[in-house]
């Protein structure tokens, strides 16, 4: 029977799962208008799965929000719509109208400006427009140095500013959820998970993920030593560049021109976990926006990025 | 499937199998500044081969930029991730790191050494099984060593490692190691740690961290990683009686009513009887519902949803418990408190207290003692400053269910939140219920407020005048009282100065005493209103929190806050008692408006613009308010329940 399966599943993941569910329930209980940021990646998939568990048999009592930069992989968009429907949750999609009007894109404007307009500013717009007082994000502390310093309940001012030097002390699992009008809290239920935990959990729970994580023949070009996928006709090829079919997959998913693929034949979850075990580079090596400079993530977070 | 693929699948399955046996150890590193905490964590990650190539490349590049490392890899750069931390070369906030060895998984909280950031160390300690307390072998036991050991002990960290670091800088001296060990043991003998292990090491060079050092043949104990991998933290984790604070009542449709929460102690199975701690009502667990199917058993740490056999009243914040071993329920308890607020803690001021999933208001009624973290002596105190630790008595707005912290960390801990800034200002570990909460009962009296008020043909009220010194509070209050007296009303006027000659003659003008001053006056006003009087209170009462406290003592509608809003320039010009002149000469300390704050009301019933109108006109305004709201018409009727009926 299923019950015994659960108790036999290993202790470490079970503990992480319970901690995350507790956090998600706490937000639903204490905030007036929470929302779950859904970026369609593997962490988002796990977070959504945990939210469904937290309120079963009811659907999660908050909507999903996807900040669509318009430069996501096409496969991600169809996956997103399917998952929201399956969870029985409302899906809010927001794109920065100014950025759309000015056609802000990663090719002409550079990754840094593009990210600021299409992700950070777009997110703030969506949060303000709907008046959300809490927003779940799938960030993990093992991803990046400034994220390792983030609280589970991370306070934001009414202008979405983060002050890493002055965070609320956070003890036991007793969270201070108080905010004034206009202020909000970013909540990170996956804080204590590692990349490997995420993959093991996806494997053990059989959680659906975007097929881009699995190896397949895909059209890519080589740029600065990284494989970039040509996902649609908007891709601007440089002189002499010719897309070629390669057996590749992704370890992390962002906007397609800013996320690099790597050659792999791991076409199922077990092989992916196997690959993770011998990985010699961090997951963020495939995220071009992290490479701007050493404290770039902290700067982005101070400005309101997740 | 090819042979190679098959082999790979088998290896992965084996690996995952092995993973499933691994336990998790949460630990923290603490100690003084510059004793090498971040270096130690960097070394652990590096030696356990957990750094990725790109991270290593960044580390090497950054190490070269930092001159202090002298060309070697500076491991501290791995963990100090904030700009300000790199700038100053110190750790400001807790960083959480993750690593795995063949035997265990680890979450390590790297906590700051600076005294200024002690609260962040306590944050790390609250979720840790083990503390690695670092000591610089050259410096020996320092104030922060004592402070952090004490906090670790207070927060119930069971296991301690004393890492005598930088042993290479004292020539790997056994004598020095023993000296430090002896000094540590002499002050920590009272702390109740389940295990204690001292290890001489060099985090920078790697001696005794993951690899046994050949430079210290005199040391026969384990390396740090050996110890971390083998120390037994699993025992008793699920022991104790069943507890589940209800977090969320799940009601998707009329047929389902589930109580969701994380089990904070013990084990539960379908069929077990449970009691709601506060109401005492009992029922039986019907199902343990999860999305993966019903469970046959759940235990401490599991997040579950229970359905019960009976429809009993349960809401968020209630604690479900073993009926034969229930938590205590009280509105007064004593607790250890770590003060984390930038502003001082003031006894008597109401704060929000969150225990389990329940939030109530609470005041600290008494600081029994505060603790000098150097000598562990108990000192008398009226206020607490940032990072101070004390043993206090608390009084809550309503009873809550709890266990002593010693018995259950989840149901025995709380945080305090400032009601106006929303900052987390305190962390508490409950010791026990105060005896007087259960032994002092209300004496039922036959003559009550209503009968006393009826006799006077009036409704009791408290007219609370607040404003700066010289704003004209007493002048207006005096005019109103005369007018009420002429109408045959029964009144009493409490004036700040007059009360300070008697009841409050022991109080000064610092923040703590101001809070106590208002608390006492609030209580007196409450007694007068029970006597059926219309009470006029004329007090500067500079803090919102305490005016709220006074308001909370009375029934709805009995408290009328009157803000005498006179600009400070005007008050200074009037200066009826010459106080502003004195304050300006520095002869009075803590004078409201000069060097002490005044928090203007935001929701006063009446605001008097005293600069613009004469005292008579202002009194008229108040009088009109009382008349229009029915305070002066006829007999008293209780606003709330029938509690007062004879």
Interface residues (C-beta under 8 A of the other chain):
Chain A: X1 X2 X3 X4 X5 X6 X7 X9 X10 X11 X12 X14 X15 X17 X18 X19 X21 X22 X25 X26 X28 X29 X52 X53 X54 X55 X56 X57 X58 X59 X141 X142 X144 X145 X146 X148 X149 X164 X165 X167 X168 X169 X170 X171 X172 X173 X174 X176 X178 X179 X180 X191 X192 X194 X196 X200 X203 X270 X271 X273 X274 X277 X279 X280 X281 X282 X284 X285 X294 X295 X298
Chain B: X5 X8 X9 X11 X12 X13 X15 X16 X19 X20 X21 X22 X23 X24 X52 X53 X54 X55 X58 X62 X78 X79 X80 X81 X82 X83 X84 X86 X92 X93 X94 X95 X96 X97 X98 X100 X105 X107 X119 X120 X122 X123 X126 X127 X247 X248 X250 X251 X252 X256 X258 X260 X261 X262 X289 X290 X291 X292 X293 X294 X295 X296 X297 X301 X302 X303 X305 X316 X340 X352 X354 X355 X356 X357 X409 X410 X413 X414 X415 X417 X422 X423 X424 X427
